[in-house]
Amino acid sequence: MMVIPSDLPPEVAPLAWMLGTWKGWGMLATPGDAPDRVVVEDIAADVRGVQVRLVTTIRAASTAADPDGADAPADSPDIDPTLDAQEGLAVLAEGEILREETVYLAVLPGSGQLPPPGEQEPRELTGSGSDMSGLATLWAGVGMGPRVQLNSDAIARGPRAESVESLARLYGMVAGELMWTQERTVSGEEVAIDLSGRLTRTGFARTASGEAVPADVAASPGGGLPLFDVSSAAEVSPLFPMDEGDPR
């Protein structure tokens, strides 16, 4: 059993596996029939009170050899979809910020009862957030072990925001990488994948006392403090319906 920092709030323990900073690459959908755009992604997850704050930044990407690629067209550069997070970052250079969002997630109280051996108790989640375009979202979802599913409960749009009607998001730890995908429905269109990514951990979160939160934490089967390693792919069933190595 690993040692858990004494001042890690127990309310955030089911999401402790997400804490830290993450960086990688992914795909951003583009309007119309244009090819999806390769992007560089950063996610910073830290504790604020008894909530987890997620700050997600999406940047334009260019090939690392092209210093002017930040202004390249949306269908450039091409990238091998089998590259992992570090391999993708090695061939990409980041450019201007395209999107940025801050979300606060809270875990609702569990049943207080230990589930049967080999099973886990799903934990209900709520969240609120907004992005730089003026889109504000209330989220409702569920977390179980190293995976989280969120759906928009209500959406408010500023004058510059797109006419987004619904959002659905999945996060999961697969082979030590943070994988995620987002679907959305825009007014007059069918639901479609909007964003996807695979990210590697670049830094550990720290508690108020300065202790680093271990990289291999996840909620215990009872939904309590983190107790076991989820970095092995053998312990995590694939979260996304995709070919192995493809962030889409």
C-alpha positions as CSV (number, residue, x, y, z in Angstrom):
1,M,0.0,0.0,0.0
2,M,1.4,3.4,-1.0
3,V,1.7,6.3,1.4
4,I,-1.0,8.9,0.7
5,P,-0.2,12.6,1.7
6,S,-2.0,13.3,4.9
7,D,-3.6,16.5,3.7
8,L,-5.0,15.2,0.4
9,P,-8.7,15.9,0.8
10,P,-10.6,12.6,0.9
11,E,-13.4,14.2,-1.2
12,V,-11.1,14.3,-4.2
13,A,-9.5,10.9,-3.8
14,P,-11.6,9.2,-6.5
15,L,-10.1,11.8,-9.0
16,A,-6.6,11.7,-7.6
17,W,-5.3,9.7,-10.6
18,M,-5.9,12.8,-12.8
19,L,-3.9,15.2,-10.6
20,G,-0.7,16.7,-12.1
21,T,0.2,18.3,-15.4
22,W,-0.2,16.5,-18.8
23,K,0.9,17.2,-22.3
24,G,0.4,15.5,-25.6
25,W,-1.3,15.8,-29.0
26,G,-4.7,15.2,-30.5
27,M,-7.2,16.1,-33.2
28,L,-9.5,19.1,-33.4
29,A,-12.5,18.9,-35.7
30,T,-12.8,21.6,-38.3
31,P,-16.0,22.9,-40.0
32,G,-17.4,21.4,-43.1
33,D,-15.4,18.8,-45.1
34,A,-12.0,20.1,-44.1
35,P,-9.6,17.5,-42.6
36,D,-9.3,17.4,-38.8
37,R,-6.6,19.6,-37.4
38,V,-3.6,18.2,-35.4
39,V,-3.2,20.1,-32.1
40,V,-0.9,20.2,-29.0
41,E,-2.8,19.8,-25.7
42,D,-2.0,20.7,-22.1
43,I,-4.1,19.7,-19.1
44,A,-3.3,20.8,-15.6
45,A,-5.3,19.2,-12.8
46,D,-5.0,20.4,-9.2
47,V,-7.0,20.6,-6.0
48,R,-9.0,23.7,-5.1
49,G,-10.7,23.2,-1.8
50,V,-12.5,19.9,-2.1
51,Q,-12.8,20.1,-5.9
52,V,-10.4,19.2,-8.8
53,R,-9.7,22.1,-11.2
54,L,-8.9,21.1,-14.8
55,V,-7.4,23.7,-17.1
56,T,-7.2,22.5,-20.7
57,T,-5.3,24.4,-23.3
58,I,-5.5,23.5,-27.0
59,R,-2.8,25.0,-29.3
60,A,-2.2,24.9,-33.1
61,A,0.5,22.5,-34.1
62,S,3.2,22.5,-36.8
63,T,6.0,20.2,-37.7
64,A,8.9,20.8,-35.4
65,A,11.2,21.6,-38.3
66,D,8.9,24.4,-39.6
67,P,9.2,27.5,-37.3
68,D,6.5,29.3,-39.3
69,G,4.1,26.3,-39.2
70,A,1.8,28.0,-36.6
71,D,0.1,29.7,-39.5
72,A,-0.1,26.5,-41.6
73,P,-3.5,25.5,-43.0
74,A,-5.8,23.3,-40.8
75,D,-5.0,20.2,-42.8
76,S,-1.3,20.4,-42.0
77,P,0.8,18.8,-40.6
78,D,0.1,15.1,-41.1
79,I,0.9,12.8,-38.3
80,D,1.1,9.1,-37.8
81,P,-2.0,8.2,-35.7
82,T,-0.1,5.4,-33.9
83,L,2.3,7.8,-32.2
84,D,2.0,7.9,-28.4
85,A,2.0,11.2,-26.6
86,Q,5.8,11.7,-26.3
87,E,6.4,10.5,-29.9
88,G,3.8,13.0,-31.2
89,L,5.2,15.9,-29.2
90,A,8.7,15.1,-30.6
91,V,7.6,15.9,-34.2
92,L,5.3,18.8,-33.4
93,A,5.9,22.5,-32.4
94,E,3.1,24.4,-30.7
95,G,1.7,27.6,-31.9
96,E,-1.2,29.9,-30.9
97,I,-3.9,29.1,-28.4
98,L,-7.0,27.9,-30.1
99,R,-9.1,27.0,-27.1
100,E,-8.7,27.2,-23.3
101,E,-11.2,26.0,-20.7
102,T,-11.4,25.7,-16.9
103,V,-13.6,23.2,-15.2
104,Y,-14.2,22.5,-11.5
105,L,-15.2,18.9,-10.7
106,A,-16.7,17.7,-7.4
107,V,-17.4,14.1,-6.2
108,L,-20.7,13.5,-4.6
109,P,-20.8,11.3,-1.4
110,G,-20.8,7.6,-2.0
111,S,-22.9,4.9,-0.3
112,G,-20.3,4.4,2.5
113,Q,-20.4,0.6,1.9
114,L,-17.6,-1.5,0.6
115,P,-18.6,-3.1,-2.7
116,P,-18.2,-6.9,-3.3
117,P,-14.7,-8.1,-4.1
118,G,-13.6,-7.3,-7.6
119,E,-16.2,-4.6,-8.0
120,Q,-16.1,-0.8,-7.8
121,E,-18.6,1.7,-6.7
122,P,-19.4,4.4,-9.4
123,R,-19.2,7.9,-7.9
124,E,-21.4,10.6,-9.2
125,L,-19.7,13.9,-10.3
126,T,-20.8,17.4,-10.9
127,G,-18.9,20.2,-12.5
128,S,-19.0,23.7,-13.8
129,G,-16.7,25.5,-16.3
130,S,-16.3,28.0,-19.1
131,D,-14.0,28.5,-22.0
132,M,-12.4,31.5,-23.7
133,S,-15.1,31.7,-26.4
134,G,-17.9,32.4,-23.8
135,L,-19.3,28.9,-23.5
136,A,-20.3,28.0,-19.9
137,T,-21.3,24.4,-19.0
138,L,-22.7,22.6,-16.0
139,W,-21.6,18.9,-16.0
140,A,-23.0,15.7,-14.6
141,G,-21.2,12.4,-14.7
142,V,-19.8,9.4,-13.1
143,G,-16.3,8.2,-12.2
144,M,-15.2,4.7,-11.6
145,G,-11.5,3.8,-11.1
146,P,-9.3,5.5,-13.7
147,R,-12.1,6.7,-16.0
148,V,-14.6,9.6,-16.0
149,Q,-17.6,10.2,-18.1
150,L,-19.3,13.6,-18.2
151,N,-22.4,15.0,-20.0
152,S,-23.5,18.6,-20.2
153,D,-26.4,19.3,-17.9
154,A,-26.9,22.9,-19.0
155,I,-25.1,25.2,-21.4
156,A,-25.0,29.0,-21.5
157,R,-23.5,30.8,-24.5
158,G,-22.0,34.3,-24.8
159,P,-22.4,36.3,-28.0
160,R,-19.1,34.9,-29.5
161,A,-19.7,31.3,-28.6
162,E,-20.8,28.7,-31.1
163,S,-24.4,27.4,-30.9
164,V,-23.4,24.2,-29.0
165,E,-26.4,22.3,-27.7
166,S,-24.8,19.4,-25.9
167,L,-21.4,18.0,-24.9
168,A,-20.2,14.6,-23.8
169,R,-16.7,13.8,-22.6
170,L,-14.7,10.7,-21.6
171,Y,-11.3,10.6,-19.8
172,G,-9.4,7.4,-19.0
173,M,-5.9,6.2,-18.1
174,V,-4.6,3.7,-20.7
175,A,-1.1,2.3,-20.5
176,G,0.0,5.3,-18.3
177,E,-1.4,7.9,-20.7
178,L,-4.4,10.2,-20.2
179,M,-6.7,9.6,-23.1
180,W,-9.8,11.7,-23.7
181,T,-12.4,12.5,-26.3
182,Q,-15.3,15.0,-26.6
183,E,-18.4,14.8,-28.6
184,R,-20.7,17.8,-29.2
185,T,-23.9,18.7,-30.9
186,V,-24.1,22.1,-32.7
187,S,-27.4,23.5,-33.7
188,G,-28.6,22.1,-36.9
189,E,-26.0,19.3,-37.0
190,E,-25.6,15.7,-35.8
191,V,-23.5,14.8,-32.9
192,A,-19.8,14.5,-33.9
193,I,-16.4,14.1,-32.3
194,D,-15.0,17.5,-31.5
195,L,-11.7,16.8,-29.7
196,S,-9.5,13.9,-28.9
197,G,-6.1,13.5,-27.3
198,R,-3.5,11.4,-25.6
199,L,-1.3,13.0,-23.1
200,T,1.7,12.0,-20.9
201,R,2.2,13.2,-17.4
202,T,4.8,16.0,-17.1
203,G,4.5,16.9,-13.4
204,F,3.0,15.8,-10.2
205,A,0.4,17.6,-8.2
206,R,1.3,18.7,-4.7
207,T,-0.8,19.0,-1.5
208,A,-0.9,22.1,0.7
209,S,2.1,20.7,2.7
210,G,4.2,20.4,-0.5
211,E,4.0,16.6,-0.7
212,A,3.8,15.2,-4.2
213,V,0.7,13.2,-5.0
214,P,1.9,9.8,-6.4
215,A,1.5,9.3,-10.2
216,D,0.0,5.8,-9.8
217,V,-3.1,6.7,-7.7
218,A,-6.7,5.8,-8.4
219,A,-9.8,5.4,-6.3
220,S,-9.9,2.2,-4.2
221,P,-12.7,-0.3,-4.9
222,G,-14.6,1.2,-2.0
223,G,-14.3,4.7,-3.5
224,G,-12.0,5.8,-0.6
225,L,-8.4,6.8,-0.6
226,P,-6.2,5.8,-3.6
227,L,-4.6,2.4,-3.0
228,F,-3.4,0.8,-6.2
229,D,-1.5,1.3,-9.4
230,V,-3.5,1.9,-12.6
231,S,-0.5,2.6,-14.9
232,S,-0.6,-0.9,-16.5
233,A,-2.8,-1.4,-19.5
234,A,-3.6,-4.8,-18.3
235,E,-5.6,-3.3,-15.4
236,V,-7.6,-0.8,-17.5
237,S,-10.1,-1.9,-20.1
238,P,-9.9,0.4,-23.2
239,L,-12.2,3.3,-22.8
240,F,-12.5,4.5,-26.3
241,P,-13.8,2.6,-29.4
242,M,-10.7,3.1,-31.5
243,D,-7.7,1.3,-32.9
244,E,-4.8,1.0,-30.4
245,G,-2.6,4.1,-30.6
246,D,-5.1,6.2,-32.5
247,P,-6.4,9.2,-30.4
248,R,-9.5,9.3,-32.5
